């Protein structure tokens, strides 16, 4: 199928479908509007189109089934709705020739799904995009992985409360912690499977580097932490890379970071900017 292209006479240079209207998606939409980016959010995919949604851009189409994409003219789909939304919406978007950006990268630990989506992208001359999310330096890690890389370790430290509602609650008393507690250490695949809301970043660093099985991830609850922090250390033929980030939690969702929304914003704007870094 021929990929949809922007109307050169339109006031907007890029037409975007957002999958989800939660904390990340609404933040991205607000930032696009605030910056007056020449981007039109043409549709938002939600579970229930009858429920009122605050902050929706004027004229946006609410859809709830991937089949409804057939009536939407768009250039890019951005998923920000959770792991379960990735398979149906990414399939539909890629089949239609849209580039599809995935925020809930923990879904890509499913090897069969990952192969299916990359195959659809190749078949329809589209791209499956993996934004760096809460991370930085992913470009350097991905470049370094072109040579032999011996190891990658990714440590994630978040305030104890950010792990509420996850498997971590069965491994420690989050409210009673008086010191940092590392409750998980294993592969990136295991981290993303066990902590899909908090450990999407583990899949990003793994895909950029040496893979889901060889990337070591440690997850820590810290009662004294105010920020979400990531420390990545990689060693290989290129040399060594050590990266540390401390991100403010997203105001409306402490399990995620403000940087996650900013990363999506940058990715969207890079699709239209005359200069890309």
C-alpha positions as CSV (number, residue, x, y, z in Angstrom):
1,X,0.0,0.0,0.0
2,X,1.2,3.5,-0.8
3,X,2.0,5.4,2.4
4,X,-0.1,8.4,3.2
5,X,1.7,11.7,2.7
6,X,1.1,15.1,4.1
7,X,-0.9,17.6,2.0
8,X,1.6,20.2,0.9
9,X,-1.2,22.9,1.2
10,X,-2.0,22.0,4.8
11,X,-1.2,24.2,7.8
12,X,0.4,21.1,9.4
13,X,3.5,19.2,8.2
14,X,2.9,16.0,10.1
15,X,-0.3,14.1,11.0
16,X,-0.1,11.9,14.1
17,X,-2.3,9.2,15.6
18,X,-1.8,8.9,19.3
19,X,-2.6,5.5,20.9
20,X,-3.7,6.3,24.4
21,X,-4.7,9.5,26.2
22,X,-3.0,9.0,29.5
23,X,-0.3,10.9,31.3
24,X,2.4,10.6,28.6
25,X,0.1,11.2,25.6
26,X,-1.6,14.2,27.2
27,X,1.8,15.7,28.1
28,X,3.1,15.2,24.6
29,X,0.0,16.8,23.1
30,X,0.3,19.8,25.5
31,X,3.9,20.3,24.7
32,X,3.3,20.2,20.9
33,X,0.5,22.9,21.4
34,X,2.7,25.0,23.7
35,X,5.6,25.0,21.2
36,X,3.2,25.6,18.3
37,X,4.8,22.7,16.4
38,X,3.4,22.2,12.9
39,X,1.9,18.8,13.9
40,X,-1.7,17.8,13.8
41,X,-3.0,15.1,16.1
42,X,-5.7,13.7,13.8
43,X,-6.9,10.7,15.9
44,X,-6.5,9.3,19.4
45,X,-7.1,5.7,20.1
46,X,-8.9,4.9,23.4
47,X,-10.7,1.9,24.9
48,X,-14.0,3.8,25.2
49,X,-14.9,6.6,22.9
50,X,-18.0,7.5,24.9
51,X,-16.0,8.6,28.0
52,X,-15.3,12.4,28.0
53,X,-11.6,13.2,27.5
54,X,-10.1,16.4,28.8
55,X,-7.6,18.4,26.8
56,X,-8.3,16.7,23.4
57,X,-7.2,19.0,20.5
58,X,-10.1,20.5,18.6
59,X,-11.4,18.3,15.8
60,X,-9.5,15.1,16.8
61,X,-11.2,11.8,16.0
62,X,-11.6,9.3,18.8
63,X,-11.2,5.7,17.6
64,X,-11.2,2.5,19.6
65,X,-10.6,-0.3,17.0
66,X,-7.5,-0.6,14.8
67,X,-9.8,-1.2,11.8
68,X,-10.9,2.4,12.1
69,X,-7.4,3.5,10.9
70,X,-8.6,2.8,7.3
71,X,-10.5,6.1,7.5
72,X,-7.7,8.2,9.0
73,X,-5.1,10.0,6.9
74,X,-1.9,10.1,8.9
75,X,1.9,9.9,8.7
76,X,2.9,8.6,12.1
77,X,1.5,6.6,14.9
78,X,2.7,7.0,18.5
79,X,1.8,4.4,21.0
80,X,1.6,5.5,24.7
81,X,-1.1,3.2,26.1
82,X,0.6,0.2,27.7
83,X,1.9,-3.1,26.7
84,X,-1.4,-4.6,25.6
85,X,-2.0,-1.9,23.0
86,X,1.2,-2.5,21.1
87,X,0.4,-5.6,19.1
88,X,-3.1,-4.6,17.6
89,X,-2.3,-1.0,16.9
90,X,1.3,-1.4,15.7
91,X,0.1,-4.2,13.3
92,X,-2.6,-2.0,11.9
93,X,-0.4,1.1,11.6
94,X,2.5,-0.7,9.9
95,X,0.2,-2.6,7.6
96,X,-1.2,0.8,6.5
97,X,2.3,2.0,5.8
98,X,2.6,4.3,8.8
99,X,5.8,4.7,10.8
100,X,5.0,3.5,14.3
101,X,6.8,4.7,17.5
102,X,6.5,2.3,20.5
103,X,6.7,3.7,24.1
104,X,5.6,0.4,25.8
105,X,8.8,-1.4,24.6
106,X,8.3,-4.2,27.1
107,X,5.9,-5.7,24.6
108,X,8.9,-6.3,22.3
109,X,10.3,-9.0,24.6
110,X,7.8,-11.2,22.7
111,X,10.2,-12.5,20.0
112,X,7.3,-13.6,17.7
113,X,5.7,-10.2,17.9
114,X,8.9,-8.4,17.4
115,X,9.6,-10.4,14.3
116,X,6.1,-9.9,13.0
117,X,6.3,-6.1,13.4
118,X,9.7,-5.7,11.9
119,X,8.5,-7.9,9.0
120,X,5.4,-5.7,8.5
121,X,7.6,-2.6,8.5
122,X,9.9,-4.0,5.9
123,X,7.0,-5.2,3.7
124,X,5.2,-1.8,3.8
125,X,8.4,0.4,3.7
126,X,7.6,1.8,7.1
127,X,9.7,2.0,10.2
128,X,9.2,0.7,13.7
129,X,10.6,3.5,15.9
130,X,12.0,3.0,19.4
131,X,12.4,6.4,21.1
132,X,15.0,6.6,23.9
133,X,12.3,7.2,26.4
134,X,13.7,8.2,29.8
135,X,17.3,7.5,28.6
136,X,20.0,9.6,27.0
137,X,23.1,8.5,25.2
138,X,21.3,5.7,23.4
139,X,22.8,7.0,20.1
140,X,26.3,6.4,21.5
141,X,25.4,2.9,22.8
142,X,23.9,1.9,19.5
143,X,26.9,3.2,17.6
144,X,29.3,1.4,19.9
145,X,27.4,-1.9,19.4
146,X,28.6,-1.9,15.7
147,X,31.8,-3.3,17.1
148,X,32.1,-6.2,19.6
149,X,30.6,-5.3,23.0
150,X,31.4,-7.4,26.0
151,X,28.9,-6.1,28.6
152,X,26.1,-3.7,29.3
153,X,24.7,-3.1,32.8
154,X,21.6,-0.9,33.4
155,X,20.7,0.2,36.9
156,X,17.3,1.8,37.6
157,X,16.7,3.6,40.9
158,X,13.3,5.1,41.7
159,X,11.6,6.4,44.8
160,X,10.1,3.6,46.8
161,X,6.6,4.8,46.0
162,X,7.2,4.6,42.3
163,X,7.3,0.8,42.6
164,X,3.9,0.6,44.3
165,X,1.5,-1.7,42.4
166,X,4.3,-3.8,41.0
167,X,5.8,-7.2,41.9
168,X,8.3,-5.3,44.1
169,X,5.6,-5.1,46.8
170,X,5.8,-8.8,47.2
171,X,9.6,-8.7,47.7
172,X,9.9,-5.9,50.2
173,X,7.8,-3.5,52.3
174,X,8.2,-0.4,50.2
175,X,6.7,1.9,52.8
176,X,9.1,0.6,55.6
177,X,12.4,0.9,53.7
178,X,15.0,3.0,55.3
179,X,17.8,2.4,52.8
180,X,18.0,1.6,49.1
181,X,16.9,-2.0,48.3
182,X,17.7,-3.8,45.0
183,X,14.9,-6.2,44.6
184,X,15.7,-7.4,41.1
185,X,18.8,-8.2,39.1
186,X,18.6,-10.2,35.9
187,X,18.3,-9.9,32.2
188,X,16.6,-7.1,30.4
189,X,14.0,-9.5,29.1
190,X,13.1,-10.6,32.7
191,X,13.0,-7.0,33.9
192,X,10.6,-5.9,31.2
193,X,8.4,-8.9,31.6
194,X,8.2,-8.5,35.4
195,X,8.0,-4.7,35.6
196,X,6.5,-3.6,32.3
197,X,5.4,-0.1,33.5
198,X,8.8,0.7,35.1
199,X,11.3,-1.2,33.0
200,X,10.5,-0.3,29.4
201,X,13.9,1.4,29.4
202,X,15.6,-1.9,29.9
203,X,14.3,-3.0,26.5
204,X,15.6,0.2,24.9
205,X,19.1,-0.1,26.2
206,X,19.1,-3.8,25.3
207,X,17.9,-3.3,21.7
208,X,20.5,-0.5,21.3
209,X,23.3,-2.6,22.7
210,X,23.8,-6.4,23.0
211,X,20.3,-7.8,23.3
212,X,17.7,-8.7,25.9
213,X,19.5,-11.8,27.2
214,X,23.0,-10.3,27.6
215,X,22.0,-7.0,29.1
216,X,22.0,-7.0,32.9
217,X,19.4,-4.9,34.7
218,X,19.2,-4.0,38.4
219,X,16.1,-2.4,39.9
220,X,16.2,-0.5,43.2
221,X,13.7,1.2,45.4
222,X,15.2,4.1,47.3
223,X,13.2,5.7,50.1
224,X,15.4,8.8,49.9
225,X,15.3,9.3,46.2
226,X,13.4,12.2,44.7
227,X,14.2,11.5,41.1
228,X,14.2,8.5,38.7
229,X,17.8,7.6,37.9
230,X,19.5,5.4,35.3
231,X,23.1,4.4,35.2
232,X,24.3,2.5,32.1
233,X,27.8,1.1,31.8
234,X,29.0,-0.6,28.6
235,X,32.4,-2.1,27.7
236,X,33.5,-3.1,24.3
237,X,36.0,-2.7,21.5
238,X,35.0,0.9,21.2
239,X,36.1,1.6,24.8
240,X,33.9,2.2,27.8
241,X,30.7,4.2,28.2
242,X,29.2,5.3,31.5
243,X,26.0,7.3,31.5
244,X,24.0,8.6,34.5
245,X,20.7,10.4,34.3
246,X,18.4,11.7,37.0
247,X,14.9,12.4,35.7
248,X,12.0,14.2,37.3
249,X,9.0,11.8,37.6
250,X,6.1,12.8,35.4
251,X,3.8,14.9,37.6
252,X,0.7,12.7,36.7
253,X,2.5,9.4,36.8
254,X,5.5,8.8,39.1
255,X,6.2,5.4,37.4
256,X,7.4,7.4,34.3
257,X,9.7,10.4,33.8
258,X,9.2,13.8,32.3
259,X,12.0,12.8,29.9
260,X,9.8,10.1,28.4
261,X,7.4,12.6,27.1
262,X,10.2,14.9,26.0
263,X,11.8,12.1,24.1
264,X,8.6,11.5,22.2
265,X,8.2,15.2,21.6
266,X,11.7,15.3,20.1
267,X,11.1,12.3,18.0
268,X,7.9,13.8,16.5
269,X,9.5,17.1,15.8
270,X,12.5,15.5,14.2
271,X,10.2,14.1,11.6
272,X,9.6,17.6,10.3
273,X,12.6,19.7,11.4
274,X,15.0,20.8,8.6
275,X,17.9,20.0,10.9
276,X,18.0,16.8,13.0
277,X,20.4,16.0,15.8
